[in-house]
Amino acid sequence: MRGLIIDEPWIGLILAGTKTWEMRKGATHIRGPIALIRKGNGAVVGVAELTGSLPDLDTADAYARAEPFHAIPPARQVRAREDGWRTPWVLANARPLAKPVPYEHPNGAVIWVNLSPAVADAIKAQGVAVPTPAESATTTAPPRRTAAAASRIEKVSLAATTAKMARAGGGKRTRVKGRIEGDVCYVPITGGNIEHGHVYLRSVLPFFPDDCVGGSDKSQRATRLVTLAFKGGPTVQTDIAGPDRAGGEGKSSHLFFREARTGVLRSFFERFGAEPGDEVVFRRTSAYGYDVELQKRAV
């Protein structure tokens, strides 16, 4: 199991749930459950899931707008950006251990520590899930595609995606028309959306980055994820599921947030008493980050 070394006050904010982006000086290919190590104290103090890294925050405006995620106060943002802390590593489900677990710190380790099986077992003994070696191997990097499959995926344009969806729908489904107004978009919801816990994004797809649109199943995930911060609820990293890109038959061709459908959105709708005609509002906070809230229909 890997342990990520994080200094205060940042690790405290992560464990408190108020910081979901750990700013670093470069991207990481590591994915999955990790241990959180408080710098300088020789102990694992928590665990989290590392879901990926996002594009650099290269401008002062982007850095400022992402403050709800990285929690770096305005007075420190200019220095942090100039010093190279521009790349968000996205964390989810961070939680503290009931009792810190000591480990042996190797000389020269400044970012990652490979923890011993005994330390991993001590973490697991506190009721915290720890990946097996096999699971770790499958979560340290995105799945590889063959050259032919990668080429096919890259050739599917946004226009082709929309056209294929229109053909698949056959004109029989209710078409919900959203709207885009600068850095905000509005998507009306139907009774079906509320019942099944999803939001269709067909009409507002240009609002989201092209490289966040994947294929119909999890083997066809997009190359990048968006971060959705739901008002009063969780922060979720997800791509947008679109039409099948691997020649499969009978695959769904809807455009919706893959990791936010069903449970997350259903809870969101229940929390705010969603009704048909209400709108889900997405406010862009960074290149790949959005705040999500519900706007009640006008009476």
DACOR-V881067 format. One record per residue. SS is DSSP state (H for helix, E for strand, L for the rest). PSI is psi in whole degrees, -180 to 180 (none if undefined). OMEGA is omega in whole degrees, 0 to 359 (* if undefined). Layout:
ss=SS psi=PSI omega=OMEGA
ss=SS psi=PSI omega=OMEGA
This chain:
ss=L psi=141 omega=180
ss=E psi=145 omega=174
ss=E psi=132 omega=179
ss=E psi=127 omega=182
ss=E psi=124 omega=182
ss=E psi=134 omega=181
ss=L psi=163 omega=169
ss=L psi=150 omega=7
ss=L psi=3 omega=191
ss=H psi=-42 omega=181
ss=H psi=-35 omega=177
ss=H psi=-39 omega=179
ss=H psi=-38 omega=178
ss=H psi=-47 omega=182
ss=H psi=-24 omega=178
ss=H psi=-9 omega=178
ss=L psi=9 omega=182
ss=L psi=-1 omega=178
ss=L psi=120 omega=181
ss=L psi=-7 omega=175
ss=E psi=121 omega=172
ss=E psi=115 omega=186
ss=E psi=131 omega=181
ss=E psi=177 omega=185
ss=L psi=7 omega=178
ss=L psi=167 omega=182
ss=L psi=165 omega=176
ss=L psi=146 omega=176
ss=L psi=-1 omega=181
ss=L psi=138 omega=178
ss=L psi=154 omega=172
ss=E psi=-170 omega=182
ss=E psi=136 omega=177
ss=E psi=160 omega=173
ss=E psi=152 omega=178
ss=E psi=123 omega=183
ss=E psi=125 omega=175
ss=E psi=122 omega=185
ss=L psi=129 omega=173
ss=L psi=-5 omega=183
ss=L psi=-2 omega=174
ss=L psi=28 omega=182
ss=E psi=148 omega=170
ss=E psi=127 omega=184
ss=E psi=-6 omega=180
ss=E psi=180 omega=177
ss=E psi=162 omega=177
ss=E psi=174 omega=173
ss=E psi=126 omega=176
ss=E psi=109 omega=187
ss=E psi=-11 omega=178
ss=E psi=-179 omega=175
ss=E psi=149 omega=185
ss=L psi=168 omega=177
ss=L psi=153 omega=181
ss=L psi=146 omega=171
ss=L psi=94 omega=190
ss=L psi=-14 omega=182
ss=L psi=157 omega=178
ss=H psi=-36 omega=181
ss=H psi=-44 omega=179
ss=H psi=-40 omega=180
ss=H psi=-43 omega=182
ss=H psi=-40 omega=182
ss=H psi=-22 omega=180
ss=L psi=6 omega=182
ss=H psi=-36 omega=178
ss=H psi=-19 omega=181
ss=H psi=-46 omega=184
ss=H psi=-16 omega=174
ss=L psi=20 omega=176
ss=L psi=121 omega=185
ss=L psi=155 omega=183
ss=H psi=-38 omega=183
ss=H psi=-20 omega=182
ss=H psi=-5 omega=188
ss=H psi=-41 omega=181
ss=H psi=-47 omega=180
ss=H psi=-41 omega=180
ss=H psi=-43 omega=180
ss=H psi=-43 omega=179
ss=H psi=-30 omega=179
ss=L psi=-2 omega=174
ss=L psi=4 omega=180
ss=L psi=75 omega=189
ss=L psi=-13 omega=188
ss=E psi=116 omega=178
ss=E psi=127 omega=167
ss=E psi=123 omega=189
ss=E psi=123 omega=180
ss=E psi=146 omega=177
ss=E psi=155 omega=175
ss=E psi=38 omega=177
ss=E psi=138 omega=179
ss=E psi=142 omega=181
ss=E psi=156 omega=172
ss=E psi=148 omega=177
ss=E psi=-33 omega=179
ss=E psi=123 omega=179
ss=E psi=144 omega=181
ss=E psi=115 omega=179
ss=E psi=151 omega=176
ss=L psi=166 omega=179
ss=L psi=116 omega=184
ss=L psi=121 omega=180
ss=L psi=150 omega=178
ss=L psi=135 omega=175
ss=L psi=-7 omega=181
ss=L psi=121 omega=181
ss=L psi=-17 omega=179
ss=L psi=-58 omega=183
ss=E psi=150 omega=172
ss=E psi=130 omega=173
ss=E psi=110 omega=185
ss=L psi=148 omega=182
ss=L psi=159 omega=176
ss=H psi=-34 omega=180
ss=H psi=-40 omega=178
ss=H psi=-43 omega=178
ss=H psi=-41 omega=179
ss=H psi=-38 omega=179
ss=H psi=-35 omega=176
ss=H psi=-46 omega=181
ss=H psi=-33 omega=180
ss=L psi=-19 omega=178
ss=L psi=12 omega=177
ss=L psi=18 omega=180
ss=L psi=130 omega=182
ss=L psi=134 omega=178
ss=L psi=131 omega=182
ss=L psi=146 omega=173
ss=L psi=166 omega=177
ss=H psi=-38 omega=180
ss=H psi=-42 omega=179
ss=H psi=-40 omega=179
ss=H psi=-39 omega=181
ss=H psi=-32 omega=182
ss=H psi=-9 omega=183
ss=H psi=3 omega=182
ss=L psi=-12 omega=180
ss=L psi=154 omega=178
ss=L psi=153 omega=179
ss=L psi=143 omega=180
ss=L psi=146 omega=175
ss=L psi=156 omega=174
ss=L psi=160 omega=180
ss=H psi=-39 omega=181
ss=H psi=-43 omega=181
ss=H psi=-43 omega=180
ss=H psi=-41 omega=180
ss=H psi=-41 omega=180
ss=H psi=-43 omega=181
ss=H psi=-42 omega=182
ss=H psi=-26 omega=183
ss=L psi=-8 omega=180
ss=L psi=110 omega=183
ss=L psi=165 omega=177
ss=H psi=-38 omega=179
ss=H psi=-42 omega=180
ss=H psi=-38 omega=178
ss=H psi=-48 omega=181
ss=H psi=-41 omega=180
ss=H psi=-42 omega=180
ss=H psi=-39 omega=179
ss=H psi=-39 omega=180
ss=H psi=-41 omega=178
ss=H psi=-42 omega=182
ss=H psi=-35 omega=181
ss=H psi=-26 omega=176
ss=L psi=14 omega=178
ss=L psi=9 omega=185
ss=L psi=-16 omega=184
ss=L psi=155 omega=175
ss=L psi=126 omega=181
ss=L psi=118 omega=180
ss=L psi=123 omega=184
ss=L psi=114 omega=175
ss=L psi=-178 omega=179
ss=E psi=152 omega=181
ss=E psi=127 omega=179
ss=E psi=90 omega=181
ss=L psi=-120 omega=181
ss=L psi=17 omega=180
ss=E psi=140 omega=171
ss=E psi=153 omega=186
ss=E psi=129 omega=180
ss=E psi=110 omega=176
ss=E psi=149 omega=180
ss=L psi=152 omega=180
ss=L psi=174 omega=175
ss=H psi=-36 omega=178
ss=H psi=-40 omega=176
ss=H psi=-45 omega=182
ss=H psi=-43 omega=182
ss=H psi=-41 omega=187
ss=H psi=-6 omega=176
ss=L psi=55 omega=176
ss=L psi=165 omega=175
ss=L psi=125 omega=178
ss=L psi=137 omega=189
ss=L psi=10 omega=186
ss=H psi=-47 omega=188
ss=H psi=-14 omega=181
ss=H psi=18 omega=184
ss=H psi=-36 omega=179
ss=H psi=-16 omega=179
ss=H psi=-24 omega=185
ss=L psi=151 omega=182
ss=L psi=140 omega=181
ss=H psi=-36 omega=185
ss=H psi=5 omega=174
ss=H psi=2 omega=180
ss=E psi=117 omega=179
ss=L psi=-162 omega=179
ss=L psi=-164 omega=192
ss=L psi=-25 omega=181
ss=L psi=176 omega=188
ss=H psi=-19 omega=176
ss=H psi=-11 omega=181
ss=H psi=35 omega=179
ss=L psi=151 omega=177
ss=L psi=165 omega=182
ss=L psi=-19 omega=178
ss=L psi=161 omega=179
ss=L psi=154 omega=169
ss=E psi=155 omega=178
ss=E psi=121 omega=181
ss=E psi=117 omega=178
ss=E psi=102 omega=183
ss=E psi=130 omega=179
ss=L psi=127 omega=179
ss=L psi=11 omega=184
ss=L psi=-153 omega=187
ss=L psi=169 omega=169
ss=E psi=130 omega=187
ss=E psi=138 omega=173
ss=E psi=130 omega=186
ss=E psi=160 omega=167
ss=L psi=-176 omega=178
ss=E psi=122 omega=179
ss=E psi=130 omega=180
ss=L psi=-152 omega=182
ss=L psi=158 omega=180
ss=L psi=139 omega=181
ss=L psi=11 omega=183
ss=L psi=16 omega=176
ss=L psi=17 omega=180
ss=L psi=155 omega=180
ss=L psi=146 omega=174
ss=L psi=21 omega=181
ss=L psi=146 omega=177
ss=L psi=144 omega=178
ss=L psi=24 omega=177
ss=L psi=157 omega=173
ss=L psi=108 omega=179
ss=E psi=165 omega=179
ss=E psi=118 omega=189
ss=L psi=-46 omega=186
ss=L psi=-2 omega=182
ss=L psi=-5 omega=182
ss=L psi=164 omega=177
ss=L psi=-103 omega=190
ss=H psi=-51 omega=185
ss=H psi=-50 omega=182
ss=H psi=-35 omega=178
ss=H psi=-43 omega=177
ss=H psi=-39 omega=178
ss=H psi=-46 omega=179
ss=H psi=-43 omega=181
ss=H psi=-39 omega=183
ss=H psi=-35 omega=184
ss=L psi=13 omega=176
ss=L psi=48 omega=184
ss=L psi=143 omega=177
ss=L psi=155 omega=176
ss=L psi=135 omega=182
ss=L psi=-19 omega=171
ss=L psi=166 omega=181
ss=E psi=139 omega=169
ss=E psi=128 omega=185
ss=E psi=127 omega=177
ss=E psi=120 omega=179
ss=E psi=120 omega=182
ss=E psi=127 omega=178
ss=E psi=-17 omega=176
ss=E psi=-178 omega=183
ss=L psi=-34 omega=183
ss=L psi=22 omega=182
ss=E psi=142 omega=183
ss=E psi=138 omega=167
ss=E psi=142 omega=183
ss=E psi=128 omega=177
ss=E psi=168 omega=179
ss=E psi=134 omega=177
ss=E psi=122 omega=182
ss=L psi=147 omega=180
ss=L psi=151 omega=177
ss=L psi=135 omega=180
ss=L psi=none omega=*
